[in-house]
Amino acid sequence: MRKKIIHASCVSCGKHELEKDEIGINIKLFGEQILNYYCLKCLADYLEVTIDEIETKIEMFKEEGCTLFN
């Protein structure tokens, strides 16, 4: 099965070409059908957490083998 390549910009600040981990965490948190993505800074603001907390979660998901972060 081929992975779908997603080119996304942050819906909040407009940052272009989000990194794969930024796209992956958005899909992990909001589901595969999402249309709007956030960069890490705007996602942290939206969720009222720190960027470090999001990065820690990303690393946890990677260690668990989540394919969104391959």
Contact map, one row per residue, 1 for C-alpha under 8 A:
1110000000000000000000000000000000000000000000000000000000000000000000
1111000000000000000000000000000000000000000000000000000000000000000000
1111100000000000000000000000000000000000000000000000000000000000000000
0111110000000000000000000000000000000000000000000000000000000000000000
0011111000000000000000000000000000000000000000000000000000000000000000
0001111100000000000000100000000000000000000000000000000000000000000000
0000111110000000110000000000000000000000000000000000000000000000000000
0000011111000001110000100000000000001000000000000000000000000000000000
0000001111100111110000000000000000001110000000000000000000000000000000
0000000111111111010000000000000000011110010000000000000000000000000000
0000000011111100000000000000000000011100000000000000000000000000000000
0000000001111100000000000000000000000100010000000000000000000000000000
0000000001111110000000000000000000000000010000000000000000000000000000
0000000011111111000000000000000000000000000000000000000000000000000000
0000000011001111110000000000000000000010000000000000000000000000000000
0000000111000111110000000000000000000000000000000000000000000000000000
0000001110000011111000000000000000000000000000000000000000000000000000
0000001111000011111101100000000000000010000000000000000000000000000000
0000000000000000111111100000000000000000000000000000000000000000000000
0000000000000000011111110000000000000000000000000000000000000000000010
0000000000000000001111111000000000000000000000000000000001000000000110
0000000000000000011111111100000000000111000000000000000000000000000000
0000010100000000011111111110000000001100000000000000000000000000000000
0000000000000000000111111111000000000000000000000000000000000000000110
0000000000000000000011111111100000000000000000000000000001000000000100
0000000000000000000001111111111000001100000000000000000000000000000000
0000000000000000000000111111111111000000000000000000000000000000000100
0000000000000000000000011111111100000000000000000000000000000000000100
0000000000000000000000001111111000000000000000000000000000000000000000
0000000000000000000000000111111111000000000000000000000000000000000000
0000000000000000000000000111111111000000000000000000000000000000000000
0000000000000000000000000011011111000000000000000000000000000000000000
0000000000000000000000000010011111100000000000000000000000000000000000
0000000000000000000000000010011111111000000000000000000000000000000000
0000000000000000000000000000000011111000000000000000000000000000000000
0000000001100000000000000000000001111100000000000000000000000000000000
0000000111100000000000100100000001111110000000000000000000000000000000
0000000011110000000001100100000000011111111000000000000000000000000000
0000000011000010010001000000000000001111111000000000000000000000000000
0000000000000000000001000000000000000111111100000010010000000000000000
0000000000000000000000000000000000000111111110000010000000000000000000
0000000001011000000000000000000000000111111111000000000000000000000000
0000000000000000000000000000000000000111111111100000000000000000000000
0000000000000000000000000000000000000001111111111110010000000000000000
0000000000000000000000000000000000000000111111111100000000000000000000
0000000000000000000000000000000000000000011111111000000000000000000000
0000000000000000000000000000000000000000001111111000000000000000000000
0000000000000000000000000000000000000000000111111100000000000000000000
0000000000000000000000000000000000000000000111111110110000000000000000
0000000000000000000000000000000000000000000110011111110000000000000000
0000000000000000000000000000000000000001100100001111111000000000000000
0000000000000000000000000000000000000000000000000111111100000000000000
0000000000000000000000000000000000000000000000001111111110000000000000
0000000000000000000000000000000000000001000100001111111111000000000000
0000000000000000000000000000000000000000000000000011111111100000000000
0000000000000000000000000000000000000000000000000001111111110000000000
0000000000000000000000000000000000000000000000000000111111111000000000
0000000000000000000010001000000000000000000000000000011111111100000010
0000000000000000000000000000000000000000000000000000001111111110000000
0000000000000000000000000000000000000000000000000000000111111111000000
0000000000000000000000000000000000000000000000000000000011111111110010
0000000000000000000000000000000000000000000000000000000001111111111011
0000000000000000000000000000000000000000000000000000000000111111110000
0000000000000000000000000000000000000000000000000000000000011111110000
0000000000000000000000000000000000000000000000000000000000001111111000
0000000000000000000000000000000000000000000000000000000000001111111111
0000000000000000000000000000000000000000000000000000000000000100111111
0000000000000000000010011011000000000000000000000000000000000000011111
0000000000000000000110010000000000000000000000000000000001001100011111
0000000000000000000000000000000000000000000000000000000000000100011111
